[in-house]
Amino acid sequence: MNTIINIARLHITLQLQNRSTYLQSFIVPIAMMFILGIAISGQSPVLHLDIVDEDQTERSAEFIQAIRDAEGDTLVEVCLYGSDKNAESCDLEDDAAYEKVGEDRIKEGSTTAILMIPVGFGAALEAGESVELIYQSNDQFNAPTITRTAVETAISEVGGSVLVARIGVETAEEFFGGSSASDLSELQAEARAGLQNPPAQLVTKSTGKNPNQVFGASQSVPGIGTMFVLFSLTGLAINLVLEREQGTLQRLFTLPAPKSYIVIGKVLGAFFFGVIQFTVFVVVGILMKVDWGSNYLAIALVVLAYCFAGTALGFAMATLVRTSNQAGGISTLIVLTLAPLGGAWWPLEIVPESMQTVGHISPIAWAMDGFGDIIYDGGGVMDVLPEVGVLLLMAGVLLVFSVWRFRYE
């Protein structure tokens, strides 16, 4: 065991003693994170919420106004179909029909969500009956959650206050004959307490992640990070083949230790260097205001699983190439193929569905999914376990292949 640890430590030490390592493994990727983060952070911060009011009653109008009021300091802009008072940023014609432009606006990123207020909404509220509102959005990222929160706040306010007012009217009519409590609106205004579990229920329909909500460093840090860590990990193939060419590996095999220990030490050295590299990138992300959340165990699991898979890929490559030049060329080709394919350069959500499926042959795609769960959904350990499991499965298959193919001479 000491031999394995010493070989791993030696690998990391030699890497850190090489000045070009700092440029290639840290300085260049960090610079790219900043540049790309700035380049993709210039999107409009306004989140549009399209509303289709089929009820057209006082209650629905009050509900829409409550949504506007619930916006507060958030960046939600209400775009009402059939209204001539929409903001210019809505880019919605006064007579636009939902059937023609509704869902297209979500797909093209013109709006974050669409809320349907059905006929009978106001009557159901006043009667204390349950009514369903249809909310369709790309609700797996944080920005759509902001719009949904504004809608749910308005539901609690309007639905709860109507419920309180209705109970108040019934009580007043029972004790006072209704002579002093007939004005529902007055009682409703006094009863705005935002009760929980209001009669209106929100039925959500997701159309997937909205790439327009992937801002700046939240995409660039994990994306560029996974790509450059994979460069380092697949560099294991170059190192193993180069040492074999130079005879260094054969000399190490003369040590009084099993040959497998030497190879395991080399592989672990590459793995731990990748972990160190990714840890630096996570810290850089914190400085760039990436919301990693507080569940550090979830972050660690994704980082460790990804580095394990990347190391296994590098080891597998070492068994397939004959020269260090071949290893270098193939390593670059593989990384520059898996990076865009896996969503390191752009969100996978902007590519066709078939390409999203193909993209998940890349370990980068699974790592990005895991980081997306953490950054955008505030996910924890249980949320990232599927991605971690797939990465570990990839690593296991590649390691079995590598052990079968590897030749010590």
C-alpha positions as a LaTeX table, in Angstrom:
\begin{tabular}{lrrr}
\hline
Residue & $x$ (\AA) & $y$ (\AA) & $z$ (\AA) \\
\hline
Met1 & 0.00 & 0.00 & 0.00 \\
Asn2 & 2.87 & 2.39 & 0.79 \\
Thr3 & 4.25 & 1.79 & $-2.69$ \\
Ile4 & 0.94 & 2.79 & $-4.27$ \\
Ile5 & 0.69 & 5.94 & $-2.16$ \\
Asn6 & 4.31 & 6.91 & $-2.87$ \\
Ile7 & 3.89 & 6.42 & $-6.62$ \\
Ala8 & 0.69 & 8.51 & $-6.56$ \\
Arg9 & 2.39 & 11.25 & $-4.55$ \\
Leu10 & 5.35 & 11.23 & $-6.94$ \\
His11 & 3.01 & 11.62 & $-9.92$ \\
Ile12 & 1.30 & 14.65 & $-8.36$ \\
Thr13 & 4.63 & 16.19 & $-7.28$ \\
Leu14 & 6.10 & 15.89 & $-10.77$ \\
Gln15 & 2.97 & 17.43 & $-12.24$ \\
Leu16 & 3.12 & 20.41 & $-9.89$ \\
Gln17 & 6.85 & 20.91 & $-10.43$ \\
Asn18 & 6.24 & 21.42 & $-14.14$ \\
Arg19 & 5.52 & 25.12 & $-14.74$ \\
Ser20 & 3.51 & 24.41 & $-17.87$ \\
Thr21 & 1.03 & 22.48 & $-15.68$ \\
Tyr22 & $-0.11$ & 25.69 & $-14.00$ \\
Leu23 & $-0.67$ & 27.34 & $-17.36$ \\
Gln24 & $-2.46$ & 24.43 & $-19.04$ \\
Ser25 & $-4.38$ & 23.04 & $-16.07$ \\
Phe26 & $-5.28$ & 26.16 & $-14.10$ \\
Ile27 & $-4.55$ & 29.57 & $-15.67$ \\
Val28 & $-5.98$ & 28.91 & $-19.16$ \\
Pro29 & $-9.21$ & 27.23 & $-17.99$ \\
Ile30 & $-9.86$ & 29.88 & $-15.33$ \\
Ala31 & $-9.35$ & 32.62 & $-17.93$ \\
Met32 & $-11.79$ & 30.85 & $-20.24$ \\
Met33 & $-14.33$ & 30.55 & $-17.43$ \\
Phe34 & $-14.24$ & 34.32 & $-16.91$ \\
Ile35 & $-14.38$ & 35.15 & $-20.62$ \\
Leu36 & $-17.18$ & 32.70 & $-21.43$ \\
Gly37 & $-19.05$ & 33.65 & $-18.26$ \\
Ile38 & $-19.07$ & 37.30 & $-19.30$ \\
Ala39 & $-19.97$ & 36.44 & $-22.90$ \\
Ile40 & $-23.11$ & 34.50 & $-21.98$ \\
Ser41 & $-24.27$ & 36.71 & $-19.12$ \\
Gly42 & $-25.60$ & 39.50 & $-21.32$ \\
Gln43 & $-29.05$ & 37.98 & $-21.67$ \\
Ser44 & $-32.10$ & 39.92 & $-20.57$ \\
Pro45 & $-32.73$ & 39.44 & $-16.82$ \\
Val46 & $-36.48$ & 39.97 & $-17.28$ \\
Leu47 & $-38.55$ & 36.79 & $-16.93$ \\
His48 & $-41.79$ & 36.96 & $-18.87$ \\
Leu49 & $-44.95$ & 35.26 & $-17.63$ \\
Asp50 & $-47.67$ & 34.90 & $-20.29$ \\
Ile51 & $-51.23$ & 34.86 & $-18.91$ \\
Val52 & $-54.32$ & 33.68 & $-20.78$ \\
Asp53 & $-57.44$ & 34.91 & $-18.95$ \\
Glu54 & $-60.37$ & 32.83 & $-20.18$ \\
Asp55 & $-62.49$ & 33.77 & $-17.14$ \\
Gln56 & $-62.56$ & 37.54 & $-17.73$ \\
Thr57 & $-64.13$ & 38.27 & $-14.34$ \\
Glu58 & $-63.41$ & 40.62 & $-11.47$ \\
Arg59 & $-61.77$ & 37.76 & $-9.59$ \\
Ser60 & $-59.45$ & 36.84 & $-12.47$ \\
Ala61 & $-58.49$ & 40.49 & $-12.92$ \\
Glu62 & $-57.78$ & 40.71 & $-9.21$ \\
Phe63 & $-55.70$ & 37.55 & $-9.40$ \\
Ile64 & $-53.62$ & 38.94 & $-12.29$ \\
Gln65 & $-53.07$ & 42.14 & $-10.36$ \\
Ala66 & $-51.97$ & 40.09 & $-7.35$ \\
Ile67 & $-49.37$ & 38.39 & $-9.56$ \\
Arg68 & $-48.10$ & 41.79 & $-10.64$ \\
Asp69 & $-47.95$ & 42.86 & $-7.00$ \\
Ala70 & $-46.23$ & 39.59 & $-6.06$ \\
Glu71 & $-43.43$ & 40.40 & $-8.47$ \\
Gly72 & $-42.06$ & 42.87 & $-5.95$ \\
Asp73 & $-38.35$ & 43.21 & $-6.53$ \\
Thr74 & $-38.20$ & 40.16 & $-8.77$ \\
Leu75 & $-37.73$ & 40.36 & $-12.52$ \\
Val76 & $-41.07$ & 38.85 & $-13.59$ \\
Glu77 & $-42.95$ & 40.73 & $-16.31$ \\
Val78 & $-46.62$ & 39.81 & $-16.85$ \\
Cys79 & $-47.68$ & 39.56 & $-20.51$ \\
Leu80 & $-51.48$ & 39.35 & $-20.80$ \\
Tyr81 & $-53.02$ & 38.00 & $-24.01$ \\
Gly82 & $-55.54$ & 40.39 & $-25.53$ \\
Ser83 & $-54.28$ & 43.38 & $-23.55$ \\
Asp84 & $-53.03$ & 46.62 & $-25.05$ \\
Lys85 & $-51.12$ & 47.53 & $-21.89$ \\
Asn86 & $-48.29$ & 45.00 & $-22.10$ \\
Ala87 & $-44.73$ & 46.20 & $-21.81$ \\
Glu88 & $-42.76$ & 46.44 & $-25.05$ \\
Ser89 & $-40.41$ & 43.73 & $-23.81$ \\
Cys90 & $-43.32$ & 41.24 & $-23.95$ \\
Asp91 & $-43.27$ & 41.49 & $-27.75$ \\
Leu92 & $-46.88$ & 40.29 & $-27.78$ \\
Glu93 & $-49.42$ & 41.66 & $-30.26$ \\
Asp94 & $-52.62$ & 43.12 & $-28.74$ \\
Asp95 & $-54.75$ & 40.58 & $-30.59$ \\
Ala96 & $-52.34$ & 37.65 & $-30.33$ \\
Ala97 & $-54.14$ & 34.34 & $-29.88$ \\
Tyr98 & $-52.66$ & 31.79 & $-27.54$ \\
Glu99 & $-53.42$ & 28.94 & $-29.93$ \\
Lys100 & $-51.11$ & 30.51 & $-32.53$ \\
Val101 & $-48.17$ & 31.79 & $-30.50$ \\
Gly102 & $-48.42$ & 30.36 & $-26.99$ \\
Glu103 & $-46.16$ & 27.34 & $-26.70$ \\
Asp104 & $-43.85$ & 28.63 & $-29.42$ \\
Arg105 & $-42.93$ & 31.51 & $-27.12$ \\
Ile106 & $-41.69$ & 29.02 & $-24.52$ \\
Lys107 & $-39.73$ & 26.98 & $-27.05$ \\
Glu108 & $-38.01$ & 30.01 & $-28.54$ \\
Gly109 & $-37.31$ & 31.52 & $-25.12$ \\
Ser110 & $-39.54$ & 34.60 & $-25.54$ \\
Thr111 & $-41.32$ & 33.75 & $-22.30$ \\
Thr112 & $-40.55$ & 31.70 & $-19.23$ \\
Ala113 & $-44.02$ & 30.30 & $-18.53$ \\
Ile114 & $-47.69$ & 30.43 & $-19.56$ \\
Leu115 & $-50.53$ & 30.53 & $-17.02$ \\
Met116 & $-54.06$ & 29.55 & $-18.08$ \\
Ile117 & $-56.95$ & 30.95 & $-15.98$ \\
Pro118 & $-59.99$ & 28.83 & $-16.87$ \\
Val119 & $-63.61$ & 29.88 & $-17.24$ \\
Gly120 & $-65.34$ & 29.66 & $-13.87$ \\
Phe121 & $-62.24$ & 30.61 & $-11.89$ \\
Gly122 & $-63.87$ & 33.50 & $-10.02$ \\
Ala123 & $-67.14$ & 31.67 & $-9.40$ \\
Ala124 & $-65.29$ & 28.64 & $-8.04$ \\
Leu125 & $-63.29$ & 30.76 & $-5.64$ \\
Glu126 & $-66.35$ & 32.52 & $-4.27$ \\
Ala127 & $-68.17$ & 29.21 & $-3.91$ \\
Gly128 & $-65.25$ & 27.66 & $-2.06$ \\
Glu129 & $-64.75$ & 25.05 & $-4.76$ \\
Ser130 & $-61.43$ & 23.81 & $-6.06$ \\
Val131 & $-60.29$ & 25.17 & $-9.41$ \\
Glu132 & $-57.24$ & 24.19 & $-11.46$ \\
Leu133 & $-54.87$ & 26.66 & $-13.08$ \\
Ile134 & $-52.63$ & 25.29 & $-15.85$ \\
Tyr135 & $-49.03$ & 26.48 & $-15.55$ \\
Gln136 & $-46.66$ & 25.43 & $-18.35$ \\
Ser137 & $-42.99$ & 26.26 & $-18.23$ \\
Asn138 & $-39.40$ & 25.16 & $-18.38$ \\
Asp139 & $-39.46$ & 24.67 & $-14.64$ \\
Gln140 & $-36.30$ & 22.72 & $-13.89$ \\
Phe141 & $-34.07$ & 25.77 & $-13.52$ \\
Asn142 & $-34.13$ & 28.56 & $-10.95$ \\
Ala143 & $-35.55$ & 31.38 & $-13.10$ \\
Pro144 & $-38.81$ & 29.60 & $-13.94$ \\
Thr145 & $-39.13$ & 28.85 & $-10.23$ \\
Ile146 & $-39.21$ & 32.61 & $-9.60$ \\
Thr147 & $-42.24$ & 33.01 & $-11.86$ \\
Arg148 & $-43.97$ & 30.03 & $-10.30$ \\
Thr149 & $-43.36$ & 31.49 & $-6.85$ \\
Ala150 & $-45.01$ & 34.75 & $-7.93$ \\
Val151 & $-48.06$ & 32.81 & $-9.15$ \\
Glu152 & $-48.29$ & 30.70 & $-5.99$ \\
Thr153 & $-48.00$ & 33.81 & $-3.82$ \\
Ala154 & $-50.92$ & 35.37 & $-5.70$ \\
Ile155 & $-52.94$ & 32.15 & $-5.34$ \\
Ser156 & $-52.40$ & 32.17 & $-1.58$ \\
Glu157 & $-53.34$ & 35.83 & $-1.33$ \\
Val158 & $-56.43$ & 35.87 & $-3.54$ \\
Gly159 & $-57.67$ & 32.35 & $-2.92$ \\
Gly160 & $-57.09$ & 32.55 & 0.82 \\
Ser161 & $-58.65$ & 35.96 & 1.21 \\
Val162 & $-61.74$ & 34.94 & $-0.78$ \\
Leu163 & $-62.10$ & 31.92 & 1.47 \\
Val164 & $-61.84$ & 34.04 & 4.60 \\
Ala165 & $-64.26$ & 36.59 & 3.18 \\
Arg166 & $-66.80$ & 33.93 & 2.24 \\
Ile167 & $-66.69$ & 32.48 & 5.75 \\
Gly168 & $-66.98$ & 35.98 & 7.16 \\
Val169 & $-70.04$ & 36.73 & 5.00 \\
Glu170 & $-71.74$ & 33.52 & 6.03 \\
Thr171 & $-71.04$ & 34.20 & 9.69 \\
Ala172 & $-72.19$ & 37.81 & 9.43 \\
Glu173 & $-75.39$ & 36.84 & 7.63 \\
Glu174 & $-76.10$ & 34.22 & 10.27 \\
Phe175 & $-75.72$ & 36.63 & 13.18 \\
Phe176 & $-76.59$ & 40.00 & 11.65 \\
Gly177 & $-78.90$ & 39.10 & 8.77 \\
Gly178 & $-76.35$ & 40.25 & 6.23 \\
Ser179 & $-77.13$ & 43.94 & 6.81 \\
Ser180 & $-73.55$ & 44.91 & 7.62 \\
Ala181 & $-71.47$ & 42.32 & 5.82 \\
Ser182 & $-72.67$ & 42.11 & 2.26 \\
Asp183 & $-69.65$ & 43.69 & 0.62 \\
Leu184 & $-67.40$ & 40.79 & $-0.27$ \\
Ser185 & $-64.65$ & 43.03 & $-1.61$ \\
Glu186 & $-64.30$ & 44.98 & 1.66 \\
Leu187 & $-64.10$ & 41.83 & 3.74 \\
Gln188 & $-61.71$ & 40.31 & 1.23 \\
Ala189 & $-59.38$ & 43.30 & 1.48 \\
Glu190 & $-59.40$ & 43.05 & 5.28 \\
Ala191 & $-58.80$ & 39.29 & 5.20 \\
Arg192 & $-55.70$ & 39.23 & 2.99 \\
Ala193 & $-53.72$ & 36.87 & 5.16 \\
Gly194 & $-52.52$ & 34.51 & 2.46 \\
Leu195 & $-53.90$ & 31.32 & 3.94 \\
Gln196 & $-52.17$ & 28.08 & 3.11 \\
Asn197 & $-53.93$ & 25.52 & 0.93 \\
Pro198 & $-56.18$ & 27.96 & $-0.92$ \\
Pro199 & $-58.98$ & 26.60 & $-3.13$ \\
Ala200 & $-57.07$ & 27.31 & $-6.36$ \\
Gln201 & $-54.64$ & 24.52 & $-7.27$ \\
Leu202 & $-51.71$ & 24.95 & $-9.66$ \\
Val203 & $-51.23$ & 22.17 & $-12.21$ \\
Thr204 & $-47.75$ & 22.40 & $-13.71$ \\
Lys205 & $-46.56$ & 21.11 & $-17.06$ \\
Ser206 & $-42.84$ & 21.15 & $-17.74$ \\
Thr207 & $-41.32$ & 21.40 & $-21.19$ \\
Gly208 & $-37.78$ & 20.85 & $-19.92$ \\
Lys209 & $-34.90$ & 23.10 & $-18.97$ \\
Asn210 & $-34.84$ & 26.57 & $-20.42$ \\
Pro211 & $-31.39$ & 27.28 & $-21.86$ \\
Asn212 & $-32.06$ & 31.01 & $-21.72$ \\
Gln213 & $-31.93$ & 30.80 & $-17.94$ \\
Val214 & $-28.40$ & 29.32 & $-17.86$ \\
Phe215 & $-26.50$ & 32.48 & $-17.02$ \\
Gly216 & $-22.77$ & 33.27 & $-17.09$ \\
Ala217 & $-20.50$ & 31.43 & $-14.71$ \\
Ser218 & $-23.16$ & 28.86 & $-13.82$ \\
Gln219 & $-22.53$ & 27.34 & $-17.27$ \\
Ser220 & $-18.91$ & 28.32 & $-17.89$ \\
Val221 & $-17.36$ & 27.13 & $-14.61$ \\
Pro222 & $-18.64$ & 23.53 & $-14.58$ \\
Gly223 & $-18.46$ & 23.33 & $-18.39$ \\
Ile224 & $-14.88$ & 24.50 & $-18.84$ \\
Gly225 & $-13.92$ & 22.74 & $-15.62$ \\
Thr226 & $-15.10$ & 19.33 & $-16.79$ \\
Met227 & $-13.35$ & 19.78 & $-20.13$ \\
Phe228 & $-9.93$ & 20.71 & $-18.74$ \\
Val229 & $-10.06$ & 18.12 & $-16.00$ \\
Leu230 & $-10.72$ & 15.54 & $-18.71$ \\
Phe231 & $-7.66$ & 16.84 & $-20.56$ \\
Ser232 & $-5.60$ & 16.19 & $-17.44$ \\
Leu233 & $-7.10$ & 12.77 & $-16.77$ \\
Thr234 & $-6.70$ & 11.50 & $-20.34$ \\
Gly235 & $-3.12$ & 12.78 & $-20.09$ \\
Leu236 & $-2.56$ & 9.62 & $-18.06$ \\
Ala237 & $-2.41$ & 7.75 & $-21.36$ \\
Ile238 & 0.31 & 10.08 & $-22.65$ \\
Asn239 & 2.34 & 9.70 & $-19.44$ \\
Leu240 & 2.12 & 5.91 & $-19.34$ \\
Val241 & 3.05 & 5.49 & $-23.00$ \\
Leu242 & 5.85 & 8.08 & $-22.79$ \\
Glu243 & 7.34 & 6.44 & $-19.72$ \\
Arg244 & 7.20 & 3.09 & $-21.48$ \\
Glu245 & 9.01 & 4.61 & $-24.51$ \\
Gln246 & 11.69 & 6.16 & $-22.29$ \\
Gly247 & 12.13 & 3.03 & $-20.19$ \\
Thr248 & 11.08 & 4.80 & $-16.97$ \\
Leu249 & 8.14 & 2.47 & $-16.42$ \\
Gln250 & 10.31 & $-0.61$ & $-16.87$ \\
Arg251 & 12.80 & 0.66 & $-14.29$ \\
Leu252 & 9.96 & 1.21 & $-11.82$ \\
Phe253 & 8.94 & $-2.40$ & $-12.36$ \\
Thr254 & 12.30 & $-3.47$ & $-10.85$ \\
Leu255 & 11.19 & $-2.15$ & $-7.46$ \\
Pro256 & 10.51 & $-4.83$ & $-4.82$ \\
Ala257 & 6.74 & $-4.50$ & $-5.29$ \\
Pro258 & 4.15 & $-6.06$ & $-7.59$ \\
Lys259 & 4.01 & $-4.42$ & $-11.02$ \\
Ser260 & 0.29 & $-3.83$ & $-10.56$ \\
Tyr261 & 1.06 & $-1.57$ & $-7.57$ \\
Ile262 & 3.14 & 0.69 & $-9.82$ \\
Val263 & 0.34 & 1.03 & $-12.34$ \\
Ile264 & $-2.30$ & 1.55 & $-9.64$ \\
Gly265 & $-0.14$ & 4.28 & $-8.12$ \\
Lys266 & 0.11 & 6.03 & $-11.50$ \\
Val267 & $-3.65$ & 5.81 & $-12.00$ \\
Leu268 & $-4.41$ & 7.08 & $-8.48$ \\
Gly269 & $-1.94$ & 9.94 & $-8.95$ \\
Ala270 & $-3.82$ & 11.08 & $-12.06$ \\
Phe271 & $-7.14$ & 10.70 & $-10.24$ \\
Phe272 & $-6.09$ & 12.80 & $-7.24$ \\
Phe273 & $-4.58$ & 15.48 & $-9.47$ \\
Gly274 & $-7.92$ & 15.73 & $-11.26$ \\
Val275 & $-9.71$ & 16.07 & $-7.90$ \\
Ile276 & $-7.30$ & 18.84 & $-6.84$ \\
Gln277 & $-7.83$ & 20.60 & $-10.16$ \\
Phe278 & $-11.63$ & 20.43 & $-9.90$ \\
Thr279 & $-11.53$ & 21.62 & $-6.28$ \\
Val280 & $-9.71$ & 24.74 & $-7.45$ \\
Phe281 & $-12.39$ & 25.28 & $-10.12$ \\
Val282 & $-15.17$ & 24.96 & $-7.53$ \\
Val283 & $-13.48$ & 27.65 & $-5.43$ \\
Val284 & $-13.13$ & 29.84 & $-8.54$ \\
Gly285 & $-16.84$ & 29.29 & $-9.15$ \\
Ile286 & $-17.62$ & 30.56 & $-5.65$ \\
Leu287 & $-15.60$ & 33.71 & $-6.41$ \\
Met288 & $-17.58$ & 34.08 & $-9.65$ \\
Lys289 & $-20.88$ & 33.87 & $-7.71$ \\
Val290 & $-21.84$ & 30.36 & $-8.84$ \\
Asp291 & $-24.53$ & 29.15 & $-6.44$ \\
Trp292 & $-23.09$ & 25.77 & $-5.45$ \\
Gly293 & $-25.44$ & 25.68 & $-2.47$ \\
Ser294 & $-24.38$ & 24.26 & 0.89 \\
Asn295 & $-24.55$ & 20.54 & 0.14 \\
Tyr296 & $-20.83$ & 19.99 & $-0.29$ \\
Leu297 & $-21.18$ & 16.22 & $-0.09$ \\
Ala298 & $-23.28$ & 16.26 & $-3.28$ \\
Ile299 & $-20.62$ & 18.37 & $-5.04$ \\
Ala300 & $-17.89$ & 16.04 & $-3.81$ \\
Leu301 & $-19.74$ & 12.95 & $-5.07$ \\
Val302 & $-20.12$ & 14.38 & $-8.57$ \\
Val303 & $-16.47$ & 15.53 & $-8.66$ \\
Leu304 & $-15.11$ & 12.20 & $-7.42$ \\
Ala305 & $-17.32$ & 10.10 & $-9.72$ \\
Tyr306 & $-16.44$ & 12.26 & $-12.73$ \\
Cys307 & $-12.70$ & 12.15 & $-12.01$ \\
Phe308 & $-12.95$ & 8.38 & $-11.55$ \\
Ala309 & $-14.64$ & 7.99 & $-14.94$ \\
Gly310 & $-12.13$ & 10.34 & $-16.62$ \\
Thr311 & $-9.18$ & 8.49 & $-15.11$ \\
Ala312 & $-10.58$ & 5.16 & $-16.29$ \\
Leu313 & $-10.95$ & 6.63 & $-19.79$ \\
Gly314 & $-7.31$ & 7.76 & $-19.77$ \\
Phe315 & $-6.16$ & 4.34 & $-18.58$ \\
Ala316 & $-8.20$ & 2.65 & $-21.33$ \\
Met317 & $-6.62$ & 4.92 & $-23.95$ \\
Ala318 & $-3.14$ & 3.90 & $-22.74$ \\
Thr319 & $-3.92$ & 0.31 & $-23.67$ \\
Leu320 & $-4.95$ & 1.19 & $-27.22$ \\
Val321 & $-2.13$ & 3.42 & $-28.47$ \\
Arg322 & 1.48 & 2.58 & $-29.29$ \\
Thr323 & 3.27 & 5.93 & $-29.14$ \\
Ser324 & 3.02 & 9.08 & $-27.02$ \\
Asn325 & 2.30 & 11.13 & $-30.15$ \\
Gln326 & $-0.68$ & 8.92 & $-30.90$ \\
Ala327 & $-1.82$ & 9.26 & $-27.29$ \\
Gly328 & $-1.59$ & 13.05 & $-27.42$ \\
Gly329 & $-3.49$ & 13.33 & $-30.68$ \\
Ile330 & $-6.23$ & 10.89 & $-29.69$ \\
Ser331 & $-6.56$ & 12.49 & $-26.24$ \\
Thr332 & $-7.14$ & 15.92 & $-27.77$ \\
Leu333 & $-9.59$ & 14.53 & $-30.32$ \\
Ile334 & $-11.60$ & 12.65 & $-27.70$ \\
Val335 & $-11.82$ & 15.57 & $-25.27$ \\
Leu336 & $-12.73$ & 18.11 & $-27.95$ \\
Thr337 & $-15.44$ & 15.72 & $-29.12$ \\
Leu338 & $-16.86$ & 14.78 & $-25.72$ \\
Ala339 & $-16.85$ & 18.39 & $-24.42$ \\
Pro340 & $-19.36$ & 19.99 & $-26.83$ \\
Leu341 & $-21.23$ & 16.71 & $-27.17$ \\
Gly342 & $-21.69$ & 16.60 & $-23.39$ \\
Gly343 & $-22.72$ & 20.23 & $-22.89$ \\
Ala344 & $-19.46$ & 21.76 & $-21.70$ \\
Trp345 & $-19.60$ & 24.59 & $-24.23$ \\
Trp346 & $-23.35$ & 25.18 & $-24.27$ \\
Pro347 & $-26.43$ & 23.74 & $-22.53$ \\
Leu348 & $-27.55$ & 20.46 & $-24.06$ \\
Glu349 & $-31.10$ & 21.83 & $-24.01$ \\
Ile350 & $-30.41$ & 23.96 & $-27.08$ \\
Val351 & $-29.67$ & 20.95 & $-29.30$ \\
Pro352 & $-32.22$ & 18.52 & $-30.79$ \\
Glu353 & $-33.54$ & 15.81 & $-28.53$ \\
Ser354 & $-31.74$ & 13.09 & $-30.48$ \\
Met355 & $-28.42$ & 14.86 & $-29.93$ \\
Gln356 & $-29.17$ & 15.22 & $-26.23$ \\
Thr357 & $-29.47$ & 11.44 & $-26.08$ \\
Val358 & $-26.25$ & 10.94 & $-28.05$ \\
Gly359 & $-24.52$ & 13.52 & $-25.88$ \\
His360 & $-24.96$ & 11.34 & $-22.82$ \\
Ile361 & $-22.34$ & 8.91 & $-24.07$ \\
Ser362 & $-19.98$ & 11.58 & $-22.73$ \\
Pro363 & $-19.17$ & 11.54 & $-19.00$ \\
Ile364 & $-19.21$ & 15.33 & $-19.21$ \\
Ala365 & $-22.98$ & 15.25 & $-19.88$ \\
Trp366 & $-23.64$ & 13.30 & $-16.68$ \\
Ala367 & $-21.36$ & 15.55 & $-14.66$ \\
Met368 & $-23.11$ & 18.64 & $-16.06$ \\
Asp369 & $-26.49$ & 17.10 & $-15.20$ \\
Gly370 & $-25.29$ & 16.55 & $-11.64$ \\
Phe371 & $-23.96$ & 20.09 & $-11.31$ \\
Gly372 & $-27.20$ & 21.38 & $-12.83$ \\
Asp373 & $-29.18$ & 19.57 & $-10.13$ \\
Ile374 & $-27.03$ & 21.28 & $-7.50$ \\
Ile375 & $-26.73$ & 24.78 & $-8.96$ \\
Tyr376 & $-30.18$ & 25.31 & $-10.45$ \\
Asp377 & $-32.43$ & 23.05 & $-8.40$ \\
Gly378 & $-30.65$ & 23.22 & $-5.05$ \\
Gly379 & $-30.31$ & 19.43 & $-5.17$ \\
Gly380 & $-28.62$ & 17.28 & $-2.58$ \\
Val381 & $-27.03$ & 13.86 & $-2.39$ \\
Met382 & $-30.16$ & 11.93 & $-3.35$ \\
Asp383 & $-30.70$ & 14.15 & $-6.40$ \\
Val384 & $-27.23$ & 13.51 & $-7.87$ \\
Leu385 & $-27.12$ & 9.77 & $-7.17$ \\
Pro386 & $-28.41$ & 8.82 & $-10.68$ \\
Glu387 & $-25.63$ & 10.83 & $-12.36$ \\
Val388 & $-23.02$ & 9.55 & $-9.91$ \\
Gly389 & $-24.20$ & 5.99 & $-10.51$ \\
Val390 & $-23.86$ & 6.29 & $-14.29$ \\
Leu391 & $-20.37$ & 7.81 & $-13.97$ \\
Leu392 & $-19.28$ & 4.99 & $-11.66$ \\
Leu393 & $-20.72$ & 2.44 & $-14.09$ \\
Met394 & $-18.74$ & 4.03 & $-16.94$ \\
Ala395 & $-15.61$ & 3.94 & $-14.81$ \\
Gly396 & $-16.15$ & 0.30 & $-13.88$ \\
Val397 & $-16.60$ & $-0.83$ & $-17.48$ \\
Leu398 & $-13.53$ & 1.12 & $-18.65$ \\
Leu399 & $-11.39$ & $-0.22$ & $-15.80$ \\
Val400 & $-12.33$ & $-3.81$ & $-16.54$ \\
Phe401 & $-11.44$ & $-3.22$ & $-20.19$ \\
Ser402 & $-8.16$ & $-1.52$ & $-19.23$ \\
Val403 & $-7.04$ & $-4.30$ & $-16.89$ \\
Trp404 & $-7.83$ & $-6.87$ & $-19.58$ \\
Arg405 & $-5.93$ & $-4.95$ & $-22.29$ \\
Phe406 & $-2.95$ & $-3.56$ & $-20.34$ \\
Arg407 & 0.47 & $-5.06$ & $-21.02$ \\
Tyr408 & 3.37 & $-4.38$ & $-18.69$ \\
Glu409 & 6.02 & $-4.85$ & $-21.38$ \\
\hline
\end{tabular}
